[in-house]
């Protein structure tokens, strides 16, 4: 029986594997697609401590190789659920089941996409899902932020400190974000708000050059010149398979404390999958280290 079964091979899961193996625990990681998680879509990472610049792919490779060299086993298979058997857990997989003494859920969350032409083809060439990750690349340029929640408002304010101009685009008239953020956005001289607009296409021969929009009231279309499009329309966790055993919040994120404990002893949640205020590579790695350390303490009794 495996000591620690980790669901997800992103920064949280791989860091958890590194810490668990260094503690002498047996580790098996289940990943449904490719190790690395969201960082695979990040061309360059410049905010990870001690590393001035690294590609998301290279960072993912380094994390995987470190975990693998320590003896962590990676299985490419989908997880469909967890059962609590008291003394241990049963994890349901696409081909059967696996039993483990503890489980760390580190399956992350996916950025919601605009689902418009040009979005995928301009990923890494002006389309981004993380302003704090990629905003510095567009210092002194024009950026567009799409979204109406607190994340979009925060992204607009963050980019306004870097960019010459920031366009905030929202499909409705009213915003869902915090009023204090909205007040700061509306009063900022570098931010221009475009309400009742929906993106139709990301335009550009090579890098992003513009964003084509439609007015939801008049139906008229317009082309907004921009060097970057930051998509901030929310994240989508995939945690329904763990409920009702593991408690979730209203948005589907796992309710776990800062020590990564869920409501079920022996089951932990690390990284973007849990309810938290900041989702970055460094916080995911931190969660992974904490979760593995807590699992070790649990197994020691």
URVEN-V183564 format. One record per backbone hydrogen bond with DSSP energy under -0.5 kcal/mol. CO is the residue of the C=O (numbers start at 1). NH is the residue of the N-H. If there is no record, write none. Layout:
BEGIN
co->CO nh->NH
co->CO nh->NH
END
This chain:
BEGIN
co->2 nh->101
co->3 nh->102
co->4 nh->6
co->4 nh->28
co->5 nh->104
co->6 nh->8
co->6 nh->30
co->7 nh->106
co->9 nh->36
co->10 nh->14
co->11 nh->15
co->12 nh->16
co->13 nh->17
co->14 nh->18
co->15 nh->19
co->16 nh->20
co->17 nh->21
co->18 nh->22
co->19 nh->23
co->20 nh->25
co->21 nh->24
co->26 nh->4
co->27 nh->73
co->28 nh->6
co->29 nh->31
co->29 nh->75
co->30 nh->8
co->31 nh->77
co->34 nh->37
co->36 nh->39
co->37 nh->40
co->38 nh->41
co->39 nh->42
co->41 nh->43
co->42 nh->56
co->44 nh->46
co->45 nh->54
co->47 nh->49
co->48 nh->51
co->50 nh->52
co->54 nh->45
co->55 nh->59
co->56 nh->60
co->57 nh->61
co->58 nh->62
co->59 nh->63
co->60 nh->64
co->61 nh->65
co->62 nh->66
co->63 nh->67
co->64 nh->68
co->65 nh->69
co->66 nh->70
co->67 nh->72
co->68 nh->71
co->73 nh->29
co->73 nh->75
co->75 nh->31
co->75 nh->77
co->78 nh->94
co->81 nh->92
co->83 nh->85
co->83 nh->90
co->85 nh->87
co->88 nh->85
co->89 nh->91
co->89 nh->100
co->90 nh->83
co->90 nh->92
co->91 nh->98
co->92 nh->80
co->92 nh->81
co->96 nh->93
co->98 nh->91
co->99 nh->2
co->100 nh->89
co->102 nh->5
co->103 nh->105
co->103 nh->268
co->104 nh->7
co->104 nh->106
co->105 nh->270
co->106 nh->10
co->108 nh->238
co->110 nh->236
co->116 nh->119
co->117 nh->202
co->118 nh->122
co->119 nh->122
co->120 nh->123
co->122 nh->125
co->122 nh->127
co->125 nh->208
co->126 nh->128
co->126 nh->229
co->127 nh->124
co->128 nh->231
co->130 nh->134
co->131 nh->135
co->134 nh->137
co->135 nh->138
co->136 nh->139
co->138 nh->141
co->141 nh->164
co->141 nh->165
co->142 nh->227
co->142 nh->228
co->143 nh->167
co->144 nh->230
co->145 nh->147
co->145 nh->169
co->146 nh->232
co->148 nh->176
co->148 nh->177
co->149 nh->153
co->150 nh->154
co->151 nh->155
co->152 nh->156
co->153 nh->157
co->154 nh->158
co->155 nh->159
co->156 nh->160
co->157 nh->161
co->158 nh->161
co->159 nh->162
co->159 nh->163
co->162 nh->140
co->165 nh->143
co->166 nh->168
co->166 nh->192
co->167 nh->145
co->167 nh->169
co->168 nh->194
co->169 nh->147
co->170 nh->197
co->172 nh->196
co->178 nh->182
co->179 nh->183
co->180 nh->184
co->181 nh->185
co->182 nh->186
co->183 nh->187
co->185 nh->188
co->188 nh->191
co->190 nh->166
co->190 nh->192
co->192 nh->168
co->193 nh->195
co->194 nh->170
co->196 nh->216
co->198 nh->214
co->200 nh->117
co->201 nh->203
co->201 nh->212
co->203 nh->209
co->203 nh->210
co->204 nh->206
co->205 nh->207
co->209 nh->226
co->210 nh->203
co->211 nh->224
co->212 nh->200
co->212 nh->201
co->213 nh->222
co->214 nh->198
co->214 nh->216
co->215 nh->219
co->220 nh->215
co->222 nh->213
co->222 nh->224
co->223 nh->225
co->224 nh->211
co->228 nh->144
co->229 nh->128
co->229 nh->231
co->230 nh->146
co->230 nh->232
co->234 nh->112
co->236 nh->110
co->239 nh->242
co->239 nh->243
co->240 nh->243
co->241 nh->82
co->242 nh->246
co->247 nh->255
co->249 nh->252
co->253 nh->249
co->254 nh->256
co->254 nh->275
co->257 nh->260
co->260 nh->269
co->261 nh->257
co->263 nh->265
co->264 nh->267
co->266 nh->103
co->267 nh->262
co->268 nh->105
co->270 nh->273
co->271 nh->274
co->273 nh->254
co->278 nh->280
co->280 nh->284
co->281 nh->285
co->282 nh->286
co->283 nh->287
co->284 nh->288
co->285 nh->289
co->286 nh->290
co->287 nh->291
co->288 nh->292
co->289 nh->293
co->290 nh->294
co->291 nh->295
co->292 nh->296
co->293 nh->297
co->294 nh->298
co->295 nh->299
co->296 nh->300
co->298 nh->301
END
